[in-house]
Amino acid sequence: MLAQSAIRTGSFPQSTKQGLPPAASHAPGGAIELMGAPMSFARNAEIYGQDEPADYLYKLVSGTVRTYKVLADGRRQIGAFYLPGDIFGLESGDEHTFSAEAITESKVLVIKRSALVALAARDNDVARQLWTLTGSELRRVQDHILLLIQTAQERVAGFLLEMADRVSGGNSVELPMSRQDIADYLGLTIETVSRTLTQLENVAAIEVPTSRRIVLRNRSALNRLNA
């Protein structure tokens, strides 16, 4: 709702324009970014809400974002975590299926969906970017569905390997999200996540120096679980 209100009132920074700069169509891979207007969000601020019009896409510049849905029984299911460089808010329909919130202080580029689709219709490079983005989001959804049918150890191991690959920090992973976030993403209770991390630490697969920092000590063992 916060982003939607700012968009409706036009309260973007004055130096940013919704229109595409003339040279944008000649900048390989940069057209989508050049169309974006920057907005900042505080920790836990809502970026858009479930069932709101999906009129915009969002590219994360800094921070971390979660998308989630509140189920009929009140439980929260997190659909995805987005890190800097990721684009989110892409929908097949006209409304957002999930809500999006900033986990940490975040900066995003807000991109008009209709303008991007119109540009893709006349620019093959942009059309390819949009097609690749759609395919990546579909794979992410499929991977998450498969994750939710695995055992607790398999889910946690797969999550840690995924985050290690995405943050490019080697074997040391600084997790910006809370244990509750992780539990809601993996479809587990927070107690199960904590217990599973302890089990993996006891068999020397990981080390947990702090609640947010995880060191992968035995990737082979984690990969066997994830397989």
C-alpha positions in Angstrom: 0.0 0.0 0.0 2.9 2.4 0.8 4.3 2.2 -2.7 0.9 2.3 -4.4 0.0 5.5 -2.5 3.2 7.2 -3.6 2.7 6.0 -7.1 -0.9 7.3 -7.2 0.2 10.7 -5.9 3.2 10.9 -8.1 5.6 11.4 -5.2 8.7 10.1 -7.0 12.0 11.9 -6.9 12.0 14.8 -9.3 15.1 13.7 -11.1 13.5 10.4 -12.1 11.1 10.1 -15.0 8.7 7.3 -15.9 9.5 7.6 -19.6 12.3 5.8 -21.2 15.4 7.9 -22.0 16.2 8.1 -25.8 19.3 6.0 -25.5 17.7 3.3 -23.3 16.7 1.1 -26.3 20.4 1.0 -27.3 21.7 -0.1 -23.9 21.8 -3.9 -23.8 20.2 -5.2 -20.6 19.7 -1.7 -19.2 16.3 -0.7 -20.6 14.3 -2.1 -17.7 16.5 -0.4 -15.1 16.4 2.9 -17.0 12.6 3.0 -16.8 12.6 2.7 -13.0 11.9 5.4 -10.4 13.7 4.9 -7.1 11.8 4.5 -3.9 13.0 3.7 -0.4 11.3 1.5 2.2 11.9 1.2 6.0 12.2 -2.2 7.7 8.9 -4.2 7.6 7.3 -1.5 5.4 4.7 -2.8 2.8 5.7 -2.3 -0.8 2.4 -3.7 -2.2 -0.5 -5.7 -0.9 -2.2 -8.9 -1.9 -5.0 -8.4 -4.5 -3.8 -4.8 -5.3 -3.5 -3.9 -9.0 -0.2 -5.3 -10.4 0.5 -2.1 -12.4 4.2 -2.0 -11.5 7.3 -4.2 -11.4 10.1 -3.7 -8.8 13.8 -4.1 -9.1 15.6 -4.4 -5.7 18.7 -2.2 -5.6 19.6 -2.7 -1.9 18.1 -4.5 1.1 16.0 -7.7 1.2 12.3 -8.2 0.4 9.8 -11.0 1.2 6.6 -11.9 -0.6 3.9 -13.6 1.5 0.3 -14.7 1.7 -1.8 -15.0 4.9 -3.7 -18.2 4.7 -7.4 -18.7 5.8 -6.3 -20.1 9.2 -4.1 -17.1 9.9 -0.8 -18.7 9.1 1.7 -16.8 6.9 3.3 -18.5 3.9 6.4 -16.7 2.5 6.6 -17.2 -1.3 10.1 -15.8 -1.9 13.0 -13.8 -0.7 14.4 -11.2 -3.1 18.0 -9.9 -2.9 19.7 -6.9 -4.7 19.4 -7.3 -8.4 16.2 -9.4 -8.3 13.0 -8.2 -10.0 9.7 -9.0 -8.3 6.0 -8.2 -8.6 5.7 -10.0 -12.0 2.2 -11.4 -12.3 0.3 -13.4 -14.9 -2.9 -11.6 -14.0 -3.9 -8.0 -13.2 -3.6 -8.3 -9.4 -0.8 -9.3 -7.0 -1.1 -12.8 -5.6 1.2 -12.1 -2.7 2.0 -9.1 -0.6 5.6 -7.7 -0.5 7.4 -6.2 2.5 10.9 -4.9 3.0 12.7 -7.2 5.5 15.5 -4.6 6.0 15.8 -1.0 4.8 15.5 -1.3 1.1 15.7 0.7 -2.1 13.8 -0.4 -5.2 13.2 0.8 -8.7 9.5 1.0 -9.6 8.8 0.2 -13.2 5.5 0.9 -15.0 4.2 -2.5 -16.2 2.3 -1.2 -19.2 5.3 0.9 -20.4 7.6 -2.1 -20.2 5.1 -4.3 -22.1 4.8 -1.6 -24.8 8.5 -1.3 -25.1 9.0 -5.1 -25.3 6.5 -5.1 -28.2 8.9 -3.0 -30.3 12.3 -3.9 -28.8 13.5 -7.5 -29.1 16.2 -7.1 -26.5 13.7 -6.0 -23.9 11.3 -8.7 -25.0 14.0 -11.3 -24.4 14.7 -9.8 -20.9 11.1 -10.0 -20.0 10.8 -13.6 -21.3 13.9 -14.6 -19.3 12.5 -12.9 -16.2 9.2 -14.8 -16.6 11.0 -18.1 -17.0 13.2 -17.5 -14.0 10.1 -16.7 -11.8 8.4 -19.9 -13.0 11.4 -22.0 -12.1 11.6 -20.4 -8.7 7.9 -21.2 -8.0 8.4 -24.8 -9.2 11.5 -25.2 -7.0 9.7 -23.9 -4.0 6.8 -26.4 -4.6 9.3 -29.3 -4.7 11.0 -27.9 -1.5 7.8 -28.1 0.5 7.4 -31.8 0.0 10.8 -32.6 1.4 11.9 -33.6 5.0 12.8 -30.8 7.4 16.5 -31.5 7.1 16.3 -31.5 3.3 14.4 -28.2 3.3 16.8 -26.4 5.6 19.9 -27.8 3.8 18.4 -26.7 0.4 17.7 -23.3 1.8 21.2 -22.8 3.2 22.8 -23.9 -0.1 20.4 -21.6 -2.1 21.3 -18.6 0.1 25.0 -19.3 -0.1 24.9 -19.3 -3.9 22.8 -16.2 -4.0 24.8 -14.0 -1.7 28.2 -15.0 -3.1 29.8 -15.1 0.3 31.6 -18.4 -0.1 30.7 -20.7 2.8 29.7 -18.0 5.2 26.1 -16.8 4.9 24.7 -13.7 6.6 20.9 -14.2 6.7 19.0 -11.0 6.7 15.7 -12.7 7.5 14.6 -14.0 10.9 14.1 -17.7 11.9 10.4 -17.1 11.7 10.7 -15.9 8.1 12.7 -19.0 7.3 10.1 -21.2 8.9 7.3 -19.5 7.0 9.2 -20.0 3.8 10.0 -23.6 4.4 6.5 -24.5 5.7 7.9 -25.5 9.1 7.6 -24.2 12.7 10.3 -22.0 14.1 11.1 -24.8 16.6 11.7 -27.3 13.8 14.0 -24.9 12.0 16.0 -24.2 15.1 16.2 -27.9 16.0 17.2 -28.8 12.5 20.0 -26.2 12.5 21.2 -27.7 15.7 21.2 -31.2 14.2 23.2 -30.1 11.2 25.6 -28.3 13.5 26.0 -31.4 15.7 27.1 -33.5 12.6 29.5 -30.8 11.6 27.6 -29.9 8.4 27.3 -26.3 9.5 28.5 -23.9 12.2 26.2 -21.3 13.7 28.3 -18.5 15.2 25.3 -16.2 15.6 21.5 -16.4 14.9 22.0 -14.7 11.5 25.4 -16.1 10.4 25.7 -19.7 9.1 29.0 -21.2 8.0 28.7 -24.2 5.6 31.4 -26.6 6.9 30.5 -29.7 4.8 28.8 -28.8 1.5 28.9 -32.4 0.3 26.7 -33.5 3.2 24.3 -30.7 2.6 24.2 -31.5 -1.1 23.4 -35.1 -0.4 20.5 -34.0 1.7 19.4 -31.5 -0.9 19.5 -34.2 -3.7 
